[in-house]
């Protein structure tokens, strides 16, 4: 079997919404609603790419936006009090904030909510290296940069999973008895 490289499975950056790092969360929400929810594009997992000029600096998921709308005082209180486990009672506070305080909170910059780039890949890197980086950095998507400078695409866990598990299924398929259910 021929081993594939990252360049064989990368997804074009044109498939993802682009958000400047200095945009507000409100502007990011508008971009998500226009490009993903309204159906112009829908790449799974749903992620926007965050740029500073022409350099990718992070990714932003819808989850990150909603988490970014959480008031700072709740974040600090949870850490200081060591809250662990079910924190569903905090939804009551959130409920009021999304009605009253969300407009002001939504002016926060995307940079406060985005996930900074933790790892990069080169087009010639192996799929196994991509999987290793994704697993060890808890990532679902990694930018692919040519010569560590030019962004040429993104590699997603979806394609990495598909490539790595194909061998498992081939071996499985060869060793399984076909069980058909008679109606």
C-alpha positions in Angstrom: 0.0 0.0 0.0 1.2 3.5 -0.9 1.5 5.7 2.2 -0.2 9.1 1.7 1.1 12.4 2.8 -0.7 15.4 4.3 -0.8 17.0 0.8 -3.0 14.1 -0.4 -5.8 14.9 2.1 -5.6 18.6 2.8 -8.7 20.8 2.4 -8.4 24.1 0.7 -8.5 27.2 2.9 -11.1 28.6 0.6 -13.6 26.1 2.2 -13.3 27.9 5.6 -14.6 31.2 6.7 -11.8 33.7 7.3 -11.9 36.1 10.3 -9.4 38.8 11.0 -7.9 38.5 14.5 -9.0 42.1 15.5 -12.6 41.4 14.6 -15.1 41.4 17.5 -17.0 38.3 18.5 -20.1 40.0 17.1 -18.5 40.2 13.7 -17.4 36.6 14.0 -21.0 35.6 14.8 -22.1 37.4 11.6 -19.5 35.5 9.6 -20.5 32.2 11.0 -24.2 32.8 10.4 -23.6 34.0 6.9 -21.1 31.4 5.7 -22.0 28.3 7.7 -25.5 28.4 9.1 -27.0 30.1 6.0 -25.4 27.4 3.9 -22.8 29.1 1.8 -20.3 26.7 3.2 -20.4 23.8 5.6 -17.2 22.1 6.5 -17.2 19.6 9.3 -16.0 20.3 11.9 -17.3 23.8 11.7 -14.2 26.0 12.1 -13.3 29.5 11.0 -9.6 30.4 10.3 -8.3 33.5 12.1 -5.7 35.6 10.4 -3.4 38.5 11.2 -2.7 40.0 7.8 -2.0 37.0 5.6 -0.7 34.7 8.4 -3.0 32.2 10.2 -2.8 32.7 13.9 -5.7 30.6 15.2 -9.0 28.8 14.7 -12.4 29.7 16.0 -15.2 27.3 16.6 -18.8 28.2 17.4 -18.2 26.7 20.8 -15.3 29.2 21.2 -17.6 32.1 20.4 -20.2 31.0 22.9 -17.5 30.4 25.5 -16.1 33.8 24.7 -19.4 35.4 25.5 -19.2 34.1 29.1 -18.5 36.9 31.5 -15.0 37.1 32.9 -16.3 37.0 36.5 -17.7 33.6 36.0 -14.5 32.2 34.6 -12.4 33.5 37.5 -15.0 32.3 40.1 -15.0 28.8 38.7 -11.2 28.5 38.8 -10.8 30.1 42.2 -13.5 27.9 43.8 -12.2 24.8 42.0 -15.7 24.0 40.6 -15.6 20.5 39.1 -18.4 18.4 37.7 -21.9 19.5 37.0 -22.1 23.3 36.9 -25.5 23.4 35.3 -26.7 25.9 37.9 -24.6 28.5 36.2 -27.0 28.4 33.2 -29.3 30.6 35.2 -26.7 33.3 35.3 -25.9 32.8 31.6 -29.6 33.0 30.7 -29.8 36.6 32.0 -26.5 37.6 30.5 -27.5 36.5 27.0 -30.6 38.6 27.3 -29.0 41.7 28.9 -25.3 41.7 28.6 -24.5 39.9 25.4 -24.3 43.0 23.2 -21.5 44.5 25.3 -19.6 41.2 25.8 -19.8 40.5 22.1 -17.5 43.5 21.5 -14.6 41.4 22.8 -11.9 40.7 20.2 -11.8 37.3 18.5 -8.3 36.9 19.9 -9.7 36.4 23.4 -11.8 33.4 22.3 -9.8 31.8 19.4 -7.6 28.7 19.8 -4.0 29.8 18.9 -2.2 27.6 16.4 -0.4 24.9 18.4 1.1 22.8 15.6 1.7 23.0 11.9 2.4 20.4 9.2 4.3 20.5 5.9 2.7 19.1 2.8 5.2 16.1 2.7 4.5 15.1 6.3 3.0 11.7 6.8 -0.6 11.0 7.8 0.8 9.3 10.9 2.7 12.4 11.9 -0.5 14.4 11.5 -2.4 12.0 13.7 0.3 12.1 16.3 0.3 15.9 16.4 -3.5 16.0 16.5 -3.8 13.5 19.4 -1.0 15.0 21.5 -2.2 18.6 21.0 -6.0 17.8 21.2 -6.6 19.2 17.8 -9.2 18.4 15.1 -7.6 20.6 12.4 -4.0 21.6 11.7 -2.7 24.1 9.2 -0.4 22.9 6.4 2.4 25.4 5.6 4.8 25.1 2.7 8.3 25.9 3.9 6.8 26.9 7.3 5.5 30.1 5.7 2.8 29.7 3.0 -0.5 28.3 4.1 -1.6 25.8 1.5 -4.5 24.1 3.3 -5.8 22.4 6.4 -5.7 18.8 7.4 -8.7 17.5 9.4 -9.1 14.6 11.8 -11.8 13.3 9.5 -9.3 12.6 6.6 -6.6 11.4 9.0 -9.0 9.0 10.7 -10.2 7.7 7.3 -6.7 7.1 6.0 -5.4 5.5 9.2 -8.3 3.2 9.7 -8.6 2.0 6.1 -5.9 -0.7 6.7 -7.8 -1.9 9.8 -11.0 -2.3 7.7 -9.1 -4.1 4.9 -7.7 -6.7 7.4 -11.1 -6.9 9.1 -13.0 -7.4 5.9 -10.7 -10.1 4.8 -11.2 -12.1 8.0 -15.0 -11.6 8.6 -17.6 -14.1 7.5 -20.4 -12.3 5.7 -23.5 -12.6 7.9 -26.7 -11.8 6.0 -30.0 -11.6 7.8 -32.7 -13.4 6.0 -36.1 -11.6 6.0 
